[in-house]
């Protein structure tokens, strides 16, 4: 049909091997450029958990050079206790196919070369190469700045609550106490004079005294004293007792073994979570019984709030329940922990906050930097 190659239209000519090689090389260069210029860390590893490739952002985020990471087990980028457990997690997936991280983004923690612990957002994908090998790609986003901002917002909120609590204690409570004293003196004078109004004034004295007690309880709730290692247990116990006294509901506190929290900031955040969960159980669930428990297990602190109320709606979100759930979740994440809100098997709602236990104040400070 065509007498020579010159007569064949360009659209019908088969690409030469050189052209295919150039196109492949261009595609590889483009893909490499995208990976190298990405803001997030991109790491690939094989089924043996050995790092095969990293991008420039990985070097910047973790502080290791490329040569120090490639060929090493990826657990080198993780703090304890996750470092020792990671191989087991991957092997469990390879054996069972049960996905706990793959295809699902989640917050975790990493460890830099200098030993500092930092929060990160991790998403993992899996691919099967033409030769049948399975590789995993992890995309990591450093959350340090975001967590610092969240911590600053919570700190401002904490300081404002403390200021309000101090104002209630120093101003309102003192004024109520003074009114109570004056009313008591007036009551005694009316009583001596045999006036019928003495009985009404006695009721006023009782109401003012009760209001003063409530105001003091409110001020303590706004500025909880959680200073020593055992302060969290005392604060949660007082929260349970105050809840029973004020709202007339059953609110037992269980702590089978002493739980010490060396980090006062962590103790305060856990107390705020307990406080918010109790308030939700009363306001929204209309619970008649609320159980608070505190325990330490497998290197983690576990705070549990269980109620017998009406329960939570399906697909609960921070938007559908106000700022309470969102704030509790942020507080848990600030401590590198997790928060879950679920239906209780016996009716009502159970809130669980699980956070890693800092081994020492120094370690705790490093984690919150």
C-alpha positions in Angstrom: 0.0 0.0 0.0 2.9 2.3 0.8 6.0 2.1 -1.4 8.4 3.4 1.2 8.5 4.6 4.9 8.4 8.2 3.8 4.9 7.7 2.5 3.6 6.3 5.9 1.6 9.0 7.8 3.1 10.1 11.1 0.0 8.9 12.9 0.5 5.4 11.7 4.2 5.0 12.4 5.1 2.8 15.4 7.1 4.6 18.0 10.8 3.7 18.0 12.4 2.0 21.0 14.3 5.2 21.6 11.1 7.3 21.7 9.6 4.8 24.1 12.7 4.9 26.3 12.6 8.7 26.3 8.9 8.8 27.2 9.5 6.3 30.0 12.4 8.4 31.3 10.4 11.6 31.1 7.5 9.9 33.0 9.9 8.7 35.7 11.5 12.1 36.0 8.1 13.7 36.4 7.0 11.3 39.1 10.3 11.7 40.9 10.0 15.5 40.8 6.5 15.3 42.2 7.6 13.1 45.1 10.8 15.1 45.8 9.0 18.5 45.9 6.1 17.3 48.0 5.7 19.0 51.4 4.8 15.8 53.2 7.1 12.9 53.8 6.7 10.0 51.4 8.2 6.7 52.4 8.0 3.3 50.7 8.8 0.0 52.4 8.5 -3.7 51.6 6.8 -6.5 53.4 9.9 -7.0 55.5 9.3 -3.5 56.9 12.5 -2.2 55.3 12.6 1.3 53.9 13.1 1.3 50.1 12.8 5.0 49.3 12.2 8.4 51.0 11.8 11.9 49.7 13.5 15.2 50.7 10.6 16.1 53.1 11.3 12.9 55.0 14.9 14.0 55.6 13.7 17.4 56.8 10.9 16.1 59.1 12.9 13.3 60.8 16.4 14.7 60.6 18.0 11.6 59.1 19.8 11.6 55.8 18.5 9.4 53.0 21.4 7.0 53.4 20.6 6.6 57.1 17.1 5.5 56.4 17.1 3.4 53.2 17.6 -0.2 54.0 16.7 0.1 57.7 13.5 -1.0 59.4 10.9 1.7 59.4 10.4 1.3 63.2 13.5 3.5 63.6 11.2 6.5 63.0 8.8 5.5 65.8 9.0 6.0 69.6 8.3 3.3 72.2 6.1 1.4 72.7 5.1 1.6 69.0 8.6 0.7 67.8 8.5 -2.8 69.3 4.9 -3.4 68.3 5.1 -2.3 64.6 6.4 -5.5 63.1 3.6 -7.4 64.7 1.0 -5.0 63.3 2.3 -5.5 59.8 2.6 -9.2 60.1 -1.0 -9.4 61.4 -2.2 -7.6 58.3 -0.1 -9.9 56.0 -1.5 -12.9 57.7 -5.2 -11.9 58.0 -5.7 -9.1 55.5 -7.4 -7.1 58.3 -6.9 -3.4 57.6 -6.4 -1.1 60.6 -4.2 1.6 59.1 -4.0 0.9 55.4 -6.3 3.1 53.4 -7.3 5.0 56.5 -5.6 8.2 57.7 -4.9 8.5 61.4 -2.9 10.5 63.8 0.2 9.0 65.3 3.6 10.0 66.8 7.1 9.9 65.3 10.6 10.2 66.7 13.2 12.4 65.1 16.9 11.7 65.0 17.5 13.9 68.0 15.0 11.9 70.1 12.2 14.4 70.1 8.7 13.0 69.8 6.3 14.8 67.5 2.6 14.4 66.3 2.0 13.4 62.7 -0.8 12.5 60.4 -0.2 9.1 58.7 -1.9 7.5 55.7 -0.7 4.2 54.2 -1.4 2.7 50.8 -0.5 -0.7 49.3 0.5 -1.6 45.8 1.4 -4.8 44.0 4.2 -4.3 41.5 4.4 -6.0 38.1 6.8 -8.6 39.5 4.3 -9.5 42.2 6.1 -7.7 45.1 3.9 -5.8 47.6 5.0 -2.4 48.7 3.5 0.1 51.2 3.6 3.8 50.7 3.3 6.1 53.8 2.5 9.8 53.5 3.3 11.7 56.7 2.4 15.2 57.6 4.1 16.9 60.5 1.4 18.2 62.9 3.7 20.0 65.3 2.6 23.5 64.4 -1.0 22.6 64.4 -0.8 20.9 67.8 1.1 23.9 69.2 -1.8 26.2 68.0 -4.4 23.8 69.5 -2.4 23.8 72.7 -2.3 27.6 72.8 -6.0 27.8 72.2 -6.7 25.4 75.0 -4.2 27.2 77.3 -6.0 30.5 76.6 -9.3 28.8 77.4 -7.9 27.3 80.6 -6.5 30.6 81.7 -9.8 32.3 81.1 -11.7 29.6 83.0 -9.2 30.0 85.9 -9.7 33.8 85.8 -13.5 33.4 86.0 -13.2 30.9 88.8 -10.9 33.2 90.7 -13.3 36.1 90.2 -16.2 34.0 91.5 -14.3 32.9 94.5 -12.8 36.3 95.4 -15.7 38.5 94.5 -19.1 36.8 94.2 -18.5 34.3 97.1 -17.3 37.1 99.4 -20.3 39.2 98.6 -22.7 36.3 99.2 -20.9 35.6 102.5 -21.3 39.2 103.5 -25.0 39.3 102.5 -25.5 36.0 104.5 -23.9 37.5 107.6 -26.0 40.7 107.4 -29.2 38.7 106.8 -28.3 36.4 109.8 -27.9 39.4 112.1 -31.2 40.9 110.9 -32.9 37.6 111.4 -31.7 37.4 115.0 -32.9 41.0 115.7 -36.3 40.3 114.2 -36.5 37.0 116.2 -35.8 38.8 119.4 -38.5 41.4 118.6 -41.0 38.7 117.9 -41.6 39.8 114.3 -43.4 37.4 112.0 -41.0 38.4 109.2 -38.2 36.5 111.0 -39.2 33.2 109.4 -39.0 34.7 105.9 -35.6 36.1 106.6 -34.4 32.8 107.9 -35.3 31.3 104.5 -33.4 34.0 102.8 -30.3 33.2 105.0 -30.6 29.5 104.0 -30.9 30.3 100.3 -27.9 32.8 100.4 -25.8 30.2 102.2 -26.7 27.5 99.6 -25.9 29.9 96.8 -22.5 30.6 98.3 -21.8 26.9 98.5 -22.8 26.4 94.9 -20.6 29.4 93.8 -17.6 27.9 95.6 -18.1 24.6 93.9 -18.4 26.3 90.6 -15.2 28.2 91.2 -13.3 25.0 92.1 -14.6 23.4 88.9 -13.2 26.3 86.8 -9.8 26.1 88.5 -9.2 22.5 89.5 -6.2 21.8 91.8 -4.2 19.1 90.0 -0.7 19.8 91.1 0.9 16.6 92.5 1.1 13.2 90.9 -1.9 12.0 92.8 -3.9 15.2 92.1 -5.9 13.8 89.2 -7.4 11.0 91.3 -8.4 13.5 94.0 -9.9 15.9 91.4 -12.0 13.3 89.6 -13.2 11.9 93.0 -14.3 15.4 94.0 -16.0 15.8 90.6 -18.0 12.6 91.3 -18.9 13.8 94.8 -19.9 17.2 93.6 -22.0 15.7 90.8 -23.9 13.6 93.2 -24.5 16.5 95.6 -25.5 19.1 93.0 -27.5 17.1 90.5 -28.8 14.4 92.8 -27.6 11.5 90.6 -25.5 8.4 91.4 -21.9 9.1 90.5 -19.4 6.5 91.8 -15.6 6.9 91.2 -13.6 3.7 90.7 -9.8 3.5 90.8 -8.6 0.1 91.9 -4.9 0.9 92.0 -3.4 4.4 92.5 -2.8 6.2 89.3 -0.1 8.9 89.3 0.2 11.5 86.6 3.6 13.2 86.6 2.6 15.8 84.0 0.2 18.4 85.5 -0.9 19.6 82.1 -1.9 16.1 81.2 -3.7 15.7 84.5 -5.7 18.9 83.9 -6.6 17.9 80.3 -7.9 14.5 81.6 -9.9 16.3 84.3 -11.5 18.6 81.7 -12.5 15.6 79.5 -14.1 13.9 82.6 -15.8 17.2 83.4 -17.2 17.7 79.9 -18.3 14.1 79.6 -20.2 14.3 82.9 -21.9 17.5 81.8 -23.0 15.9 78.6 -24.4 12.9 80.4 -26.5 15.2 82.6 -27.6 17.8 79.9 -28.1 15.6 76.9 -28.4 12.0 78.0 -30.5 12.8 81.1 -28.6 10.1 83.0 -29.4 9.0 86.5 -26.2 7.2 87.0 -22.7 8.2 85.9 -19.6 6.0 86.6 -16.1 7.5 86.5 -13.1 5.2 86.4 -9.4 5.7 86.1 -6.8 3.0 85.4 -3.4 2.3 84.1 -2.8 -0.5 81.7 -0.1 -1.5 79.2 1.7 1.9 79.5 -1.5 3.9 79.0 -3.9 5.8 81.2 -7.5 5.0 80.6 -10.3 7.4 81.7 -13.8 6.0 81.3 -17.1 7.8 81.8 -20.2 5.6 81.5 -23.8 6.7 81.9 -27.3 5.1 81.7 -28.9 7.9 79.8 -30.7 7.9 76.5 -27.5 7.3 74.5 -25.9 9.1 71.6 -27.4 9.5 68.1 -26.0 7.4 65.3 -23.1 9.0 63.3 -22.3 11.3 66.1 -20.2 14.3 65.1 -18.7 17.3 66.7 -21.1 19.6 64.7 -24.2 17.7 65.9 -23.3 17.8 69.6 -21.9 21.2 69.9 -18.3 22.0 70.8 -18.1 19.5 73.7 -17.1 16.4 71.7 -14.8 18.4 69.5 -13.0 19.9 72.4 -12.6 16.5 74.2 -11.1 15.0 71.0 -8.7 17.9 70.7 -7.6 17.5 74.3 -7.0 13.8 73.8 -5.0 14.4 70.7 -2.9 17.0 72.5 -1.7 14.2 74.7 -1.1 11.8 71.7 -4.1 9.9 72.9 -7.5 8.8 71.5 -11.1 9.5 72.5 -14.0 7.3 71.7 -17.7 7.9 72.3 -19.8 4.7 71.8 -23.1 3.1 72.8 -22.9 1.1 76.0 -23.9 -2.5 75.8 -26.1 -1.9 78.8 -27.7 1.3 77.5 -26.5 4.8 77.6 -23.1 6.1 76.5 -19.5 5.2 77.3 -16.7 7.8 76.8 -13.1 6.4 76.8 -9.9 8.5 76.7 -6.7 6.5 76.3 -3.3 8.3 76.5 0.3 7.1 76.8 1.9 7.5 80.2 4.9 9.8 80.2 7.8 8.0 81.9 9.1 11.2 83.5 8.4 14.9 83.5 11.3 15.4 81.1 9.9 12.9 78.6 6.5 14.6 79.0 7.9 18.0 78.2 9.6 16.6 75.1 6.4 15.2 73.8 4.5 18.5 74.0 7.1 20.6 72.3 
